[in-house]
């Protein structure tokens, strides 16, 4: 959405005065979880939570104080205005409910106070007294060369129904909204541009949805050009929504950073016909995002059919690098590192709850330094997601569980190198136990695209029998294959989680070929282990141990040089 007006000094974004100045503090206790919009309770009752720090007593007379944090789930942040503070009971009451309610007791139940005048105490902070119209701030540097306040709500440039347009070498900055919005465009090229200090995304390709009046988790909205709005909520209910993202558009050589939400929302293609959009993000660097919106605001939101992300570098992101919806996308030659920095139960690349979203390929990417606590993954196929090919990738300390196979089928994991994580591949049968409630939603989503008719039945033959119980048990993971993978310094190659059903034991959930190899780094023959050059020397023992193993183009992953960059 559109951010509040922000302050930028010497081209650096400042942040509202807060405490603590960095990080968060635990939710001490919950006295009232408040109403829960996620459960369709829109009565608007705020929550009540306790606090332990005497410092918070000093906020009692603040005019417009807020709290932000992860109040219930590790993957859903919120920001709420404080209605009152009781210094005797040591409680905070919020003016509105948290979307998922409040809870305490887990490490991720944490928060911070924001927009608090008495906490204006370090460089980079500001506070606006709206009653007096006064701005107070502490600059990063003594010499102030520029001081800017963002005002613009609309995109700088909107393209609709155009073709063969090139936008080159521009800087988009100091706005409350988007840089560029485009839909129904063909052969457009955005090259060598910089998107920084924006309140929302850099670019959206395809229509968004008019923001919902209530904070619904899902629903049907009104398509609208020039915004993102409630797109995610609309897609949850209308998975075949055609964003009209056009065809053959290219975003290349651009940098996206210091943005309020994500980086790029890329649509294109038709999920009902499986016509490809062929829209591409290439050789772009996307980093330091989520200044305002943190959850499900990825560096790249990939939607539609047949779009690509290649040779990009993504880092310093609170949650996903890529949130994926749709079919036949290609993610290749990218470098993902320092992502999923805050969220738990999350992945650098994430998709889920729709077995019709198939044909996606993740190949020749390097994943590095993803935190390894709290159920973090490099690739997350959630709640029955199917049909993913993962090949030729290198995963180095890439989450607690590198690949989460969450109850789905038809995944191919081949010719990858897994290094230094606790678990290589997680496999479960959740649709037969705790996640069985999602099968009704899955049925609606399969029916929406005509899963048992052409083009789906032709392109994905296994899908048409998804609900068949002849000779099989509904919800059993099937036809998953792992072969020719190398597991280096991995504590456990395969982690099975779930309740086995009679006749459908866990060894049937995934076919673990004998051509997978567990070893240690001193044996493999990497070109330069100390400097993380995971190219294989020509005489690497891997080629002898796994004769079918193909060379991985490690040095081609990430950005490439051009004449201009």
CORCORNOR-V88151 format. One record per residue. N is the residue number from 1. BURIAL is # if it has 16 or more other C-alpha atoms within 10 Angstrom, else .. D_LAST is the distance of its C-alpha to the last C-alpha in Angstrom with 1 decimal. Layout:
n = [N,N]
burial = [BURIAL,BURIAL]
d_last = [D_LAST,D_LAST]
This chain:
n = [1,2,3,4,5,6,7,8,9,10,11,12,13,14,15,16,17,18,19,20,21,22,23,24,25,26,27,28,29,30,31,32,33,34,35,36,37,38,39,40,41,42,43,44,45,46,47,48,49,50,51,52,53,54,55,56,57,58,59,60,61,62,63,64,65,66,67,68,69,70,71,72,73,74,75,76,77,78,79,80,81,82,83,84,85,86,87,88,89,90,91,92,93,94,95,96,97,98,99,100,101,102,103,104,105,106,107,108,109,110,111,112,113,114,115,116,117,118,119,120,121,122,123,124,125,126,127,128,129,130,131,132,133,134,135,136,137,138,139,140,141,142,143,144,145,146,147,148,149,150,151,152,153,154,155,156,157,158,159,160,161,162,163,164,165,166,167,168,169,170,171,172,173,174,175,176,177,178,179,180,181,182,183,184,185,186,187,188,189,190,191,192,193,194,195,196,197,198,199,200,201,202,203,204,205,206,207,208,209,210,211,212,213,214,215,216,217,218,219,220,221,222,223,224,225,226,227,228,229,230,231,232,233,234,235,236,237,238,239,240,241,242,243,244,245,246,247,248,249,250,251,252,253,254,255,256,257,258,259,260,261,262,263,264,265,266,267,268,269,270,271,272,273,274,275,276,277,278,279,280,281,282,283,284,285,286,287,288,289,290,291,292,293,294,295,296,297,298,299,300,301,302,303,304,305,306,307,308,309,310,311,312,313,314,315,316,317,318,319,320,321,322,323,324,325,326,327,328,329,330,331,332,333,334,335,336,337,338,339,340,341,342,343,344,345,346,347,348,349,350,351,352,353,354,355,356,357,358,359,360,361,362,363,364,365,366,367,368,369,370,371,372,373,374,375,376,377,378,379,380,381,382,383,384,385,386,387,388,389,390,391,392,393,394,395,396,397,398,399,400,401,402,403,404,405,406,407,408,409,410,411,412,413,414,415,416,417,418,419,420,421,422,423,424,425,426,427,428,429,430,431,432,433,434,435,436,437,438,439,440,441,442,443,444,445,446,447,448,449,450,451,452,453,454,455,456,457,458,459,460,461,462,463,464,465,466,467,468,469,470,471,472,473,474,475,476,477,478,479,480,481,482,483,484,485,486,487,488,489,490,491,492,493,494,495,496,497,498,499,500,501,502,503,504,505,506,507,508,509,510,511,512,513,514,515,516,517,518,519,520,521,522,523,524,525,526,527,528,529,530,531,532,533,534,535,536,537,538,539,540,541,542,543,544,545,546,547,548,549,550,551,552,553,554,555,556,557,558,559,560,561,562,563,564,565]
burial = [#,#,#,.,#,#,#,#,#,.,#,#,#,#,#,#,#,#,#,.,#,.,.,#,#,#,#,#,#,#,.,#,#,#,#,#,#,.,.,.,.,#,.,.,#,#,#,#,#,#,#,.,.,.,.,#,#,.,#,.,.,.,.,#,#,#,#,#,#,#,#,#,#,#,#,#,#,#,#,#,#,#,#,#,#,.,.,.,.,.,#,#,#,#,#,#,#,#,#,#,#,#,#,#,.,.,.,#,#,#,#,#,#,#,#,#,#,.,#,#,.,.,.,#,#,#,#,#,.,.,.,.,.,.,.,.,#,#,#,#,.,.,.,.,.,.,.,#,.,#,.,#,#,#,#,.,.,#,#,#,.,.,#,.,.,.,.,.,.,.,.,#,#,#,#,#,#,#,#,#,#,#,#,#,#,#,#,#,#,#,#,#,#,#,#,#,#,#,#,#,#,#,#,#,#,#,#,#,#,#,#,#,.,.,#,#,#,#,.,#,#,.,#,#,#,#,#,#,#,#,#,#,#,#,#,#,#,#,#,#,#,#,#,#,#,#,#,#,#,#,#,#,#,#,#,#,#,#,#,#,#,#,#,#,#,#,#,#,#,#,#,#,.,#,#,#,#,#,#,#,#,#,#,#,#,#,#,#,#,#,#,#,#,#,#,#,#,#,#,#,#,#,#,#,#,#,#,#,#,#,#,#,#,#,#,#,#,#,#,#,#,#,#,#,#,#,#,#,#,#,#,#,#,#,#,#,#,#,#,#,#,#,#,#,#,#,#,#,#,#,#,#,#,#,#,#,#,#,#,#,#,#,#,#,#,#,#,#,#,#,#,#,.,#,#,#,#,#,#,#,#,#,#,#,#,#,#,#,#,#,#,#,#,#,#,#,#,#,#,#,#,#,#,#,#,#,#,#,#,#,#,#,#,#,#,#,#,#,#,#,#,#,#,#,#,#,#,#,#,#,#,#,.,.,.,.,.,.,#,.,.,#,.,.,#,#,.,#,#,#,#,#,.,#,#,#,.,.,.,#,.,#,#,#,.,#,.,.,.,.,.,.,.,.,#,#,#,#,#,#,#,#,#,#,#,#,#,#,#,#,.,.,#,#,.,#,.,.,.,#,.,.,.,.,.,#,.,.,#,#,.,#,.,.,#,#,#,.,.,.,.,.,.,#,#,#,.,.,.,.,.,.,.,#,#,#,.,.,.,.,.,#,#,.,.,#,.,.,#,.,.,#,#,#,.,.,#,#,#,.,.,.,.,.,.]
d_last = [31.4,31.2,31.0,33.3,32.3,30.2,29.7,26.5,26.8,24.0,21.6,22.9,25.1,28.7,31.0,34.7,37.1,37.9,39.9,39.1,36.1,34.2,35.2,38.3,42.0,44.2,46.3,49.7,51.9,52.2,55.4,54.4,51.5,51.9,51.6,48.9,47.0,45.6,49.3,49.8,51.7,50.7,53.5,51.1,52.7,50.6,50.6,52.3,50.9,52.2,50.5,51.5,49.8,52.1,49.0,48.8,52.2,50.7,48.8,52.1,52.0,48.3,48.1,45.0,44.1,42.2,41.5,38.5,38.2,39.1,42.8,43.7,41.0,38.1,35.7,36.9,36.4,38.2,38.8,42.4,44.3,47.1,50.5,52.6,52.9,56.3,56.5,59.7,58.7,55.2,53.6,50.8,51.5,48.6,49.0,47.6,47.3,44.5,43.3,44.4,47.0,47.4,48.1,48.2,48.6,45.3,42.5,40.1,42.7,41.1,40.3,39.7,41.0,38.8,39.4,42.2,43.1,44.9,41.9,39.8,39.5,36.0,32.9,30.7,33.7,35.3,38.3,39.6,43.3,43.7,47.4,46.9,43.4,42.3,38.9,39.0,35.9,35.0,31.6,29.2,29.5,32.4,30.6,29.6,27.2,26.9,28.9,28.1,30.1,28.7,31.1,29.5,30.6,29.3,25.8,23.9,23.6,25.8,25.6,28.8,29.9,27.2,25.5,22.6,21.0,17.3,16.0,12.7,11.0,14.1,15.1,18.0,20.1,23.8,25.6,28.2,26.9,24.1,21.0,21.4,24.3,24.8,27.6,29.1,25.9,24.9,21.9,20.0,16.2,14.3,10.6,8.0,11.0,12.3,15.7,17.7,21.3,22.8,26.1,25.5,22.6,19.4,20.2,23.4,23.8,27.6,30.6,31.7,35.3,37.3,37.8,41.1,43.9,44.8,42.7,43.3,41.6,41.7,43.0,42.5,40.9,40.0,36.7,34.8,31.7,29.2,29.9,29.8,33.2,35.5,33.5,33.9,37.7,38.0,36.2,38.6,41.5,40.0,37.7,37.6,36.4,34.3,31.6,31.1,27.3,27.2,25.6,22.5,20.2,16.5,14.3,10.7,7.3,9.6,10.9,14.7,16.8,20.2,21.6,25.4,25.6,23.2,19.7,20.2,23.5,23.0,26.2,27.2,30.0,33.8,35.4,38.8,38.0,35.0,33.1,29.4,26.9,24.0,21.5,18.3,15.7,12.9,9.8,10.5,11.6,15.1,17.2,20.1,22.0,25.7,26.7,29.6,30.0,29.8,31.6,30.4,27.3,24.7,21.0,21.5,24.8,25.1,28.1,29.8,29.7,27.2,23.8,20.9,18.4,16.3,13.5,13.4,14.1,17.0,19.0,21.6,23.4,27.2,28.0,26.4,22.8,24.0,27.3,28.3,30.9,31.7,31.7,29.8,26.4,24.0,22.0,20.2,17.7,17.0,17.3,19.9,21.2,23.4,24.3,27.9,28.4,31.4,32.9,35.4,36.5,32.9,30.1,26.4,26.9,30.1,32.4,36.1,39.6,39.1,40.0,39.1,35.4,34.9,32.8,29.7,27.8,25.8,24.6,22.4,21.2,21.4,23.4,24.0,26.0,27.6,30.8,33.9,36.6,38.0,37.3,33.5,31.8,28.6,29.9,32.8,34.9,37.3,40.9,41.4,37.8,37.9,36.3,33.1,31.7,30.0,29.0,26.9,25.6,25.7,27.2,27.5,29.6,28.7,31.5,35.2,35.5,32.5,33.7,36.2,38.2,40.2,43.1,41.3,41.7,39.9,37.0,35.8,34.3,33.7,31.9,30.3,30.3,31.6,31.6,33.3,34.4,37.9,38.2,36.3,37.6,39.7,42.1,44.7,47.0,46.7,47.7,51.1,51.6,50.0,47.4,50.0,50.0,46.7,48.3,49.6,46.2,44.8,47.6,46.8,43.1,44.1,46.6,44.1,42.0,45.1,44.4,47.5,46.9,44.5,41.5,41.4,44.4,43.1,39.5,40.6,44.2,44.9,44.2,47.3,49.6,47.9,51.1,53.5,55.9,57.5,57.4,54.7,54.3,52.1,49.0,49.0,45.6,45.7,43.9,41.3,40.3,38.6,38.4,36.7,35.1,34.9,35.9,35.2,36.9,37.5,40.8,41.8,40.3,41.9,43.2,45.8,46.6,49.3,52.9,53.8,55.9,58.8,57.9,54.2,53.3,49.9,49.5,49.3,46.4,44.0,44.5,43.4,43.5,44.7,41.4,39.8,39.8,40.1,39.4,38.1,34.9,36.8,38.0,34.9,33.1,29.6,27.4,27.0,28.8,28.5,24.7,24.4,23.2,25.3,24.8,28.4,29.9,31.6,34.9,34.3,37.5,35.9,36.2,39.9,40.6,38.9,39.2,37.4,34.3,31.1,28.2,25.4,21.8,20.9,18.0,16.2,16.5,13.7,9.9,8.6,5.9,5.1,5.9,3.8,0.0]
